[in-house]
């Protein structure tokens, strides 16, 4: 068994040579312990990645069948299946009389686990195991009687948290129904009454402790209940769902970060590809189409970045970032053009928000492209107004204006697309006024 124990320690754990030698000093004692205690005896070590136990040694009493159909040395066991062992590893304290869960045996087994220390570090756990029908609960010292009023006892029963009441010696004197149910679920076989608190929770230097057992997470608080009697209470709250939520949020944040990088990089790659195509295009109309695509992708990327950074950001915040992107990309080609974003801060539903921003983007693009062809400088003003269920948006420029004839509506692909988006997607109407002083476009959204 010595060779196998060493091999398992070296293969499955992160223990050093001195620690392995310390564990091996126990191997000759295991059969003696098994005979004297009339029980199966095992040594578990923590696996190298810290999420399972490895059985590195075993012994059973002479002339008595094992609790298991086969040797379990070398087995890999999840911590929640051995609550006593899990607690002994985590706390460095013995844990007595706890049933194993989902063990590789048809019988229910009861474990008592004792940490093996090396230089004050838990390197392994010595486990005594008996079948449930053979196990005799430890005889606990009778705790001191604690005098609690009927009102306090009634109050404790109303609590959903488990509550243990300790005498001055740290033994459980009484407990509520929630505590009885909890410790039955955790696998404790011995009676809670008279049990030392060290077999349940190790408070060390703090009156608040967090611990895990049987795959669940808990927070325990020790409070003084009666200074004269030396009575303390321990309140144990199940934090499992909260921890799952925290873990889920943490994963969501990681996914969001990855999504942000992937989307930004993907959209930037598309921008780069279209820009390269525009540079190589020999036909001016093809070049213009590629640059339009670059602009739309840039707007989409800016909108995506705002929403990924801030959740459902306000329309105004999204447009401010998009306008900065557009000026960086286009302003150098068209003289000095300022884009002002003004008005109320508000949010709209996701799909409506996206369409509104896309419509305004297209209107800004049209103004940049046509309004200042005869002027070196200009201004585009975007404004929005929150009137309750009615939201009004406007895009104004001080450019050269254009003639609003039916022929213009029919021939302008850009205006036709914008009008269609407002009508079909926002159930609104596009209103345009244009003269030599500039162009003003207004539309409303009802939410």
C-alpha positions as a Python dict, from the first residue, in 0.01 Angstrom:
ca = {
    (1, 'X'): (0, 0, 0),
    (2, 'X'): (296, 232, 64),
    (3, 'X'): (394, 242, -302),
    (4, 'X'): (35, 304, -410),
    (5, 'X'): (-10, 579, -151),
    (6, 'X'): (302, 759, -269),
    (7, 'X'): (205, 718, -633),
    (8, 'X'): (-145, 859, -571),
    (9, 'X'): (-6, 1154, -374),
    (10, 'X'): (245, 1237, -644),
    (11, 'X'): (-2, 1192, -930),
    (12, 'X'): (-316, 1360, -795),
    (13, 'X'): (-206, 1610, -528),
    (14, 'X'): (22, 1909, -496),
    (15, 'X'): (183, 1777, -176),
    (16, 'X'): (560, 1806, -136),
    (17, 'X'): (798, 1525, -40),
    (18, 'X'): (800, 1608, 332),
    (19, 'X'): (420, 1617, 341),
    (20, 'X'): (393, 1283, 161),
    (21, 'X'): (638, 1127, 407),
    (22, 'X'): (426, 1257, 695),
    (23, 'X'): (116, 1091, 551),
    (24, 'X'): (303, 764, 502),
    (25, 'X'): (394, 751, 872),
    (26, 'X'): (23, 677, 931),
    (27, 'X'): (7, 374, 702),
    (28, 'X'): (126, 120, 960),
    (29, 'X'): (-124, 258, 1210),
    (30, 'X'): (-432, 227, 989),
    (31, 'X'): (-491, -150, 1041),
    (32, 'X'): (-447, -108, 1418),
    (33, 'X'): (-700, 176, 1423),
    (34, 'X'): (-942, -27, 1209),
    (35, 'X'): (-922, -323, 1452),
    (36, 'X'): (-943, -121, 1772),
    (37, 'X'): (-1231, 99, 1651),
    (38, 'X'): (-1402, -182, 1455),
    (39, 'X'): (-1449, 41, 1151),
    (40, 'X'): (-1313, 112, 806),
    (41, 'X'): (-1034, 371, 805),
    (42, 'X'): (-921, 592, 519),
    (43, 'X'): (-691, 882, 443),
    (44, 'X'): (-812, 1143, 195),
    (45, 'X'): (-595, 1413, 38),
    (46, 'X'): (-707, 1719, -154),
    (47, 'X'): (-652, 1685, -528),
    (48, 'X'): (-410, 1924, -696),
    (49, 'X'): (-690, 2143, -839),
    (50, 'X'): (-871, 2167, -503),
    (51, 'X'): (-1219, 2050, -604),
    (52, 'X'): (-1210, 1683, -507),
    (53, 'X'): (-1059, 1435, -259),
    (54, 'X'): (-836, 1140, -341),
    (55, 'X'): (-843, 828, -123),
    (56, 'X'): (-472, 748, -78),
    (57, 'X'): (-490, 478, 192),
    (58, 'X'): (-746, 238, 344),
    (59, 'X'): (-777, -38, 604),
    (60, 'X'): (-1059, -250, 745),
    (61, 'X'): (-1094, -459, 1062),
    (62, 'X'): (-984, -824, 1045),
    (63, 'X'): (-1253, -1082, 986),
    (64, 'X'): (-1514, -825, 896),
    (65, 'X'): (-1645, -746, 548),
    (66, 'X'): (-1579, -400, 409),
    (67, 'X'): (-1853, -144, 378),
    (68, 'X'): (-1776, -141, 6),
    (69, 'X'): (-1788, -408, -262),
    (70, 'X'): (-1437, -325, -376),
    (71, 'X'): (-1132, -132, -252),
    (72, 'X'): (-1187, 243, -291),
    (73, 'X'): (-821, 347, -267),
    (74, 'X'): (-752, 573, -565),
    (75, 'X'): (-1116, 691, -584),
    (76, 'X'): (-1185, 1056, -661),
    (77, 'X'): (-1466, 1193, -444),
    (78, 'X'): (-1642, 1530, -464),
    (79, 'X'): (-1632, 1729, -136),
    (80, 'X'): (-2011, 1757, -102),
    (81, 'X'): (-2032, 1376, -83),
    (82, 'X'): (-1817, 1374, 232),
    (83, 'X'): (-1939, 1667, 447),
    (84, 'X'): (-1733, 1566, 751),
    (85, 'X'): (-1415, 1546, 543),
    (86, 'X'): (-1498, 1872, 368),
    (87, 'X'): (-1535, 2050, 701),
    (88, 'X'): (-1218, 1896, 849),
    (89, 'X'): (-1015, 2018, 550),
    (90, 'X'): (-1167, 2366, 560),
    (91, 'X'): (-1161, 2426, 936),
    (92, 'X'): (-870, 2215, 1057),
    (93, 'X'): (-1105, 2080, 1325),
    (94, 'X'): (-1237, 1726, 1382),
    (95, 'X'): (-1591, 1662, 1261),
    (96, 'X'): (-1771, 1369, 1420),
    (97, 'X'): (-2083, 1173, 1327),
    (98, 'X'): (-2184, 1296, 981),
    (99, 'X'): (-2335, 1071, 715),
    (100, 'X'): (-2159, 1043, 383),
    (101, 'X'): (-2370, 1139, 82),
    (102, 'X'): (-2384, 941, -243),
    (103, 'X'): (-2101, 713, -131),
    (104, 'X'): (-1990, 417, -349),
    (105, 'X'): (-2177, 174, -121),
    (106, 'X'): (-2529, 38, -97),
    (107, 'X'): (-2512, 106, 277),
    (108, 'X'): (-2534, 444, 441),
    (109, 'X'): (-2207, 523, 612),
    (110, 'X'): (-2128, 759, 897),
    (111, 'X'): (-1795, 938, 899),
    (112, 'X'): (-1582, 1102, 1165),
    (113, 'X'): (-1298, 1304, 1017),
    (114, 'X'): (-974, 1416, 1186),
    (115, 'X'): (-730, 1651, 1011),
    (116, 'X'): (-367, 1544, 970),
    (117, 'X'): (-148, 1851, 1015),
    (118, 'X'): (204, 1928, 896),
    (119, 'X'): (350, 2259, 1012),
    (120, 'X'): (1, 2382, 1102),
    (121, 'X'): (-135, 2302, 756),
    (122, 'X'): (-402, 2039, 686),
    (123, 'X'): (-242, 1798, 441),
    (124, 'X'): (-485, 1507, 473),
    (125, 'X'): (-784, 1381, 671),
    (126, 'X'): (-808, 1056, 867),
    (127, 'X'): (-1158, 911, 834),
    (128, 'X'): (-1337, 656, 1052),
    (129, 'X'): (-1637, 498, 879),
    (130, 'X'): (-1915, 274, 1006),
    (131, 'X'): (-2243, 161, 860),
    (132, 'X'): (-2539, 361, 987),
    (133, 'X'): (-2688, 57, 1163),
    (134, 'X'): (-2358, -2, 1347),
    (135, 'X'): (-2293, 353, 1446),
    (136, 'X'): (-2349, 446, 1808),
    (137, 'X'): (-2390, 820, 1853),
    (138, 'X'): (-2131, 975, 2079),
    (139, 'X'): (-2250, 1033, 2433),
    (140, 'X'): (-2235, 1409, 2477),
    (141, 'X'): (-2204, 1583, 2809),
    (142, 'X'): (-2534, 1718, 2928),
    (143, 'X'): (-2536, 2091, 2858),
    (144, 'X'): (-2621, 2344, 3122),
    (145, 'X'): (-2985, 2439, 3130),
    (146, 'X'): (-3044, 2775, 2967),
    (147, 'X'): (-3337, 2978, 3088),
    (148, 'X'): (-3518, 3145, 2798),
    (149, 'X'): (-3858, 3307, 2819),
    (150, 'X'): (-4149, 3153, 2624),
    (151, 'X'): (-4156, 3467, 2411),
    (152, 'X'): (-3793, 3423, 2304),
    (153, 'X'): (-3844, 3052, 2233),
    (154, 'X'): (-4152, 3135, 2026),
    (155, 'X'): (-3957, 3401, 1839),
    (156, 'X'): (-3675, 3157, 1758),
    (157, 'X'): (-3927, 2912, 1615),
    (158, 'X'): (-4058, 3178, 1379),
    (159, 'X'): (-3714, 3233, 1225),
    (160, 'X'): (-3625, 3064, 896),
    (161, 'X'): (-3255, 3081, 986),
    (162, 'X'): (-3111, 2801, 1198),
    (163, 'X'): (-3045, 2911, 1558),
    (164, 'X'): (-2834, 2728, 1818),
    (165, 'X'): (-2829, 2840, 2181),
    (166, 'X'): (-2500, 2766, 2357),
    (167, 'X'): (-2426, 2732, 2728),
    (168, 'X'): (-2119, 2892, 2885),
    (169, 'X'): (-1908, 2588, 2780),
    (170, 'X'): (-1998, 2619, 2413),
    (171, 'X'): (-2234, 2321, 2406),
    (172, 'X'): (-2570, 2333, 2229),
    (173, 'X'): (-2841, 2369, 2492),
    (174, 'X'): (-3138, 2420, 2262),
    (175, 'X'): (-3215, 2496, 1899),
    (176, 'X'): (-3505, 2583, 1675),
    (177, 'X'): (-3682, 2363, 1421),
    (178, 'X'): (-3494, 2523, 1133),
    (179, 'X'): (-3165, 2411, 1293),
    (180, 'X'): (-3291, 2056, 1340),
    (181, 'X'): (-3393, 2036, 972),
    (182, 'X'): (-3068, 2192, 849),
    (183, 'X'): (-2835, 1961, 1039),
    (184, 'X'): (-3038, 1658, 939),
    (185, 'X'): (-2995, 1767, 576),
    (186, 'X'): (-2621, 1816, 628),
    (187, 'X'): (-2595, 1459, 753),
    (188, 'X'): (-2533, 1504, 1127),
    (189, 'X'): (-2631, 1182, 1306),
    (190, 'X'): (-2552, 1269, 1667),
    (191, 'X'): (-2803, 1471, 1863),
    (192, 'X'): (-2748, 1846, 1844),
    (193, 'X'): (-2821, 1882, 2215),
    (194, 'X'): (-2494, 1870, 2404),
    (195, 'X'): (-2282, 1886, 2087),
    (196, 'X'): (-1983, 2118, 2109),
    (197, 'X'): (-1997, 2410, 1872),
    (198, 'X'): (-1646, 2320, 1749),
    (199, 'X'): (-1803, 2013, 1581),
    (200, 'X'): (-2022, 2247, 1378),
    (201, 'X'): (-1849, 2583, 1324),
    (202, 'X'): (-1500, 2708, 1398),
    (203, 'X'): (-1531, 3073, 1494),
    (204, 'X'): (-1156, 3123, 1550),
    (205, 'X'): (-1097, 3496, 1612),
    (206, 'X'): (-1415, 3625, 1452),
    (207, 'X'): (-1779, 3615, 1554),
    (208, 'X'): (-1884, 3588, 1191),
    (209, 'X'): (-1779, 3290, 981),
    (210, 'X'): (-1859, 3172, 632),
    (211, 'X'): (-1833, 2802, 556),
    (212, 'X'): (-1937, 2541, 300),
    (213, 'X'): (-2077, 2196, 363),
    (214, 'X'): (-2262, 1940, 151),
    (215, 'X'): (-2236, 2166, -153),
    (216, 'X'): (-2404, 2458, 26),
    (217, 'X'): (-2272, 2792, 152),
    (218, 'X'): (-2350, 2938, 494),
    (219, 'X'): (-2282, 3239, 710),
    (220, 'X'): (-2277, 3195, 1088),
    (221, 'X'): (-2295, 3477, 1344),
    (222, 'X'): (-2234, 3438, 1715),
    (223, 'X'): (-2426, 3681, 1937),
    (224, 'X'): (-2441, 3731, 2313),
    (225, 'X'): (-2789, 3653, 2442),
    (226, 'X'): (-2749, 3662, 2823),
    (227, 'X'): (-2427, 3788, 2983),
    (228, 'X'): (-2522, 3660, 3333),
    (229, 'X'): (-2578, 3304, 3216),
    (230, 'X'): (-2296, 3322, 2961),
    (231, 'X'): (-2548, 3226, 2695),
    (232, 'X'): (-2461, 3282, 2332),
    (233, 'X'): (-2664, 3227, 2020),
    (234, 'X'): (-2541, 3116, 1679),
    (235, 'X'): (-2750, 3219, 1379),
    (236, 'X'): (-2678, 3023, 1061),
    (237, 'X'): (-2805, 3157, 731),
    (238, 'X'): (-2807, 2957, 407),
    (239, 'X'): (-2625, 3174, 150),
    (240, 'X'): (-2626, 2917, -130),
    (241, 'X'): (-2865, 3097, -365),
    (242, 'X'): (-2695, 3431, -301),
    (243, 'X'): (-2356, 3278, -381),
    (244, 'X'): (-2498, 3126, -699),
    (245, 'X'): (-2632, 3468, -795),
    (246, 'X'): (-2293, 3628, -725),
    (247, 'X'): (-2121, 3362, -932),
    (248, 'X'): (-2373, 3407, -1211),
    (249, 'X'): (-2318, 3785, -1209),
    (250, 'X'): (-1943, 3732, -1216),
    (251, 'X'): (-1976, 3503, -1518),
    (252, 'X'): (-2212, 3751, -1683),
    (253, 'X'): (-1956, 4027, -1639),
    (254, 'X'): (-1687, 3807, -1795),
    (255, 'X'): (-1916, 3717, -2085),
    (256, 'X'): (-2007, 4084, -2129),
    (257, 'X'): (-1639, 4178, -2140),
    (258, 'X'): (-1569, 3911, -2399),
    (259, 'X'): (-1875, 4015, -2599),
    (260, 'X'): (-1767, 4379, -2588),
    (261, 'X'): (-1421, 4300, -2720),
    (262, 'X'): (-1549, 4057, -2985),
    (263, 'X'): (-1815, 4294, -3119),
    (264, 'X'): (-1590, 4600, -3114),
    (265, 'X'): (-1308, 4414, -3288),
    (266, 'X'): (-1544, 4257, -3541),
    (267, 'X'): (-1705, 4589, -3631),
    (268, 'X'): (-1366, 4762, -3649),
    (269, 'X'): (-1251, 4489, -3887),
    (270, 'X'): (-1554, 4553, -4110),
    (271, 'X'): (-1484, 4928, -4101),
    (272, 'X'): (-1122, 4866, -4198),
    (273, 'X'): (-1222, 4632, -4483),
    (274, 'X'): (-1476, 4879, -4629),
    (275, 'X'): (-1234, 5166, -4595),
    (276, 'X'): (-970, 4968, -4786),
    (277, 'X'): (-1228, 4891, -5055),
    (278, 'X'): (-1313, 5262, -5077),
    (279, 'X'): (-945, 5351, -5118),
    (280, 'X'): (-908, 5100, -5402),
    (281, 'X'): (-1237, 5176, -5576),
    (282, 'X'): (-1189, 5340, -5919),
    (283, 'X'): (-1554, 5434, -5960),
    (284, 'X'): (-1664, 5734, -5749),
    (285, 'X'): (-2011, 5591, -5683),
    (286, 'X'): (-1858, 5266, -5554),
    (287, 'X'): (-1619, 5463, -5336),
    (288, 'X'): (-1909, 5664, -5196),
    (289, 'X'): (-2109, 5347, -5123),
    (290, 'X'): (-1816, 5194, -4934),
    (291, 'X'): (-1770, 5512, -4730),
    (292, 'X'): (-2142, 5509, -4646),
    (293, 'X'): (-2100, 5152, -4521),
    (294, 'X'): (-1799, 5259, -4314),
    (295, 'X'): (-2009, 5532, -4155),
    (296, 'X'): (-2302, 5302, -4073),
    (297, 'X'): (-2075, 5039, -3925),
    (298, 'X'): (-1902, 5309, -3720),
    (299, 'X'): (-2239, 5428, -3587),
    (300, 'X'): (-2341, 5072, -3505),
    (301, 'X'): (-2011, 5015, -3324),
    (302, 'X'): (-2048, 5338, -3126),
    (303, 'X'): (-2405, 5248, -3030),
    (304, 'X'): (-2295, 4896, -2933),
    (305, 'X'): (-2012, 5031, -2718),
    (306, 'X'): (-2245, 5272, -2534),
    (307, 'X'): (-2498, 4999, -2460),
    (308, 'X'): (-2237, 4746, -2352),
    (309, 'X'): (-2071, 5001, -2125),
    (310, 'X'): (-2384, 5153, -1973),
    (311, 'X'): (-2668, 4908, -2032),
    (312, 'X'): (-2971, 5084, -2179),
    (313, 'X'): (-2803, 5423, -2210),
    (314, 'X'): (-3003, 5736, -2288),
    (315, 'X'): (-3061, 5831, -2650),
    (316, 'X'): (-2865, 6149, -2589),
    (317, 'X'): (-2557, 5965, -2453),
    (318, 'X'): (-2555, 5727, -2750),
    (319, 'X'): (-2585, 6012, -3001),
    (320, 'X'): (-2306, 6209, -2834),
    (321, 'X'): (-2068, 5918, -2882),
    (322, 'X'): (-2184, 5855, -3238),
    (323, 'X'): (-2139, 6224, -3329),
    (324, 'X'): (-1782, 6215, -3197),
    (325, 'X'): (-1713, 5909, -3414),
    (326, 'X'): (-1864, 6077, -3719),
    (327, 'X'): (-1668, 6399, -3678),
    (328, 'X'): (-1345, 6206, -3637),
    (329, 'X'): (-1420, 6012, -3953),
    (330, 'X'): (-1575, 6280, -4177),
    (331, 'X'): (-1507, 6632, -4056),
    (332, 'X'): (-1161, 6663, -4206),
    (333, 'X'): (-1312, 6616, -4553),
    (334, 'X'): (-1580, 6885, -4517),
    (335, 'X'): (-1425, 7182, -4339),
    (336, 'X'): (-1521, 7269, -3986),
    (337, 'X'): (-1860, 7122, -3899),
    (338, 'X'): (-1993, 7111, -3541),
    (339, 'X'): (-2254, 6862, -3422),
    (340, 'X'): (-2450, 6967, -3114),
    (341, 'X'): (-2659, 6718, -2916),
    (342, 'X'): (-2916, 6891, -2696),
    (343, 'X'): (-3234, 6822, -2503),
    (344, 'X'): (-3380, 6585, -2244),
    (345, 'X'): (-3222, 6269, -2108),
    (346, 'X'): (-3447, 5965, -2147),
    (347, 'X'): (-3452, 5601, -2254),
    (348, 'X'): (-3677, 5414, -2494),
    (349, 'X'): (-3737, 5044, -2539),
    (350, 'X'): (-3445, 4865, -2702),
    (351, 'X'): (-3582, 4821, -3058),
    (352, 'X'): (-3736, 5170, -3072),
    (353, 'X'): (-3416, 5321, -2935),
    (354, 'X'): (-3209, 5153, -3207),
    (355, 'X'): (-3435, 5277, -3489),
    (356, 'X'): (-3445, 5635, -3356),
    (357, 'X'): (-3066, 5645, -3335),
    (358, 'X'): (-3033, 5498, -3684),
    (359, 'X'): (-3277, 5756, -3829),
    (360, 'X'): (-3090, 6044, -3665),
    (361, 'X'): (-2758, 5902, -3783),
    (362, 'X'): (-2886, 5894, -4143),
    (363, 'X'): (-3013, 6254, -4112),
    (364, 'X'): (-2674, 6370, -3982),
    (365, 'X'): (-2504, 6186, -4268),
    (366, 'X'): (-2729, 6359, -4522),
    (367, 'X'): (-2650, 6698, -4368),
    (368, 'X'): (-2276, 6631, -4369),
    (369, 'X'): (-2290, 6511, -4727),
    (370, 'X'): (-2509, 6780, -4889),
    (371, 'X'): (-2580, 7077, -4660),
    (372, 'X'): (-2233, 7232, -4661),
    (373, 'X'): (-2117, 7176, -5016),
    (374, 'X'): (-2102, 7552, -5067),
    (375, 'X'): (-1994, 7651, -4713),
    (376, 'X'): (-1659, 7589, -4537),
    (377, 'X'): (-1818, 7587, -4191),
    (378, 'X'): (-2149, 7487, -4043),
    (379, 'X'): (-2346, 7343, -3757),
    (380, 'X'): (-2578, 7046, -3716),
    (381, 'X'): (-2805, 7060, -3414),
    (382, 'X'): (-2977, 6746, -3286),
    (383, 'X'): (-3240, 6793, -3016),
    (384, 'X'): (-3488, 6572, -2832),
    (385, 'X'): (-3783, 6647, -2608),
    (386, 'X'): (-3960, 6424, -2356),
    (387, 'X'): (-4332, 6507, -2331),
    (388, 'X'): (-4443, 6200, -2137),
    (389, 'X'): (-4564, 5936, -2380),
    (390, 'X'): (-4464, 6157, -2676),
    (391, 'X'): (-4097, 6199, -2768),
    (392, 'X'): (-3997, 6455, -3033),
    (393, 'X'): (-3668, 6453, -3224),
    (394, 'X'): (-3522, 6714, -3452),
    (395, 'X'): (-3214, 6747, -3674),
    (396, 'X'): (-3137, 7100, -3799),
    (397, 'X'): (-2850, 7242, -4003),
    (398, 'X'): (-2755, 7591, -4121),
    (399, 'X'): (-2648, 7471, -4464),
    (400, 'X'): (-2760, 7560, -4814),
    (401, 'X'): (-3097, 7383, -4805),
    (402, 'X'): (-3263, 7204, -5096),
    (403, 'X'): (-3583, 7205, -5298),
    (404, 'X'): (-3860, 6985, -5148),
    (405, 'X'): (-4026, 6867, -5466),
    (406, 'X'): (-4196, 6531, -5531),
    (407, 'X'): (-3912, 6452, -5769),
    (408, 'X'): (-3660, 6490, -5484),
    (409, 'X'): (-3860, 6254, -5264),
    (410, 'X'): (-3876, 5999, -5544),
    (411, 'X'): (-3512, 6023, -5650),
    (412, 'X'): (-3345, 6043, -5309),
    (413, 'X'): (-3271, 5693, -5184),
    (414, 'X'): (-3152, 5828, -4848),
    (415, 'X'): (-3462, 6036, -4778),
    (416, 'X'): (-3686, 5751, -4891),
    (417, 'X'): (-3517, 5507, -4656),
    (418, 'X'): (-3541, 5751, -4362),
    (419, 'X'): (-3908, 5823, -4429),
    (420, 'X'): (-3979, 5450, -4454),
    (421, 'X'): (-3807, 5378, -4121),
    (422, 'X'): (-4001, 5650, -3943),
    (423, 'X'): (-4333, 5539, -4094),
    (424, 'X'): (-4300, 5161, -4083),
    (425, 'X'): (-4088, 5108, -3770),
    (426, 'X'): (-4183, 5404, -3552),
    (427, 'X'): (-4539, 5455, -3677),
    (428, 'X'): (-4456, 5824, -3724),
    (429, 'X'): (-4431, 6090, -3992),
    (430, 'X'): (-4121, 6272, -4114),
    (431, 'X'): (-4165, 6650, -4144),
    (432, 'X'): (-3905, 6852, -4339),
    (433, 'X'): (-3864, 7225, -4386),
    (434, 'X'): (-3576, 7351, -4602),
    (435, 'X'): (-3474, 7687, -4745),
    (436, 'X'): (-3155, 7888, -4811),
    (437, 'X'): (-3097, 7917, -4434),
    (438, 'X'): (-3082, 7543, -4380),
    (439, 'X'): (-3290, 7230, -4326),
    (440, 'X'): (-3499, 7117, -4030),
    (441, 'X'): (-3630, 6759, -3995),
    (442, 'X'): (-3868, 6659, -3713),
    (443, 'X'): (-4037, 6330, -3618),
    (444, 'X'): (-4220, 6199, -3311),
    (445, 'X'): (-4232, 5864, -3131),
    (446, 'X'): (-4517, 5750, -2909),
    (447, 'X'): (-4423, 5484, -2652),
}
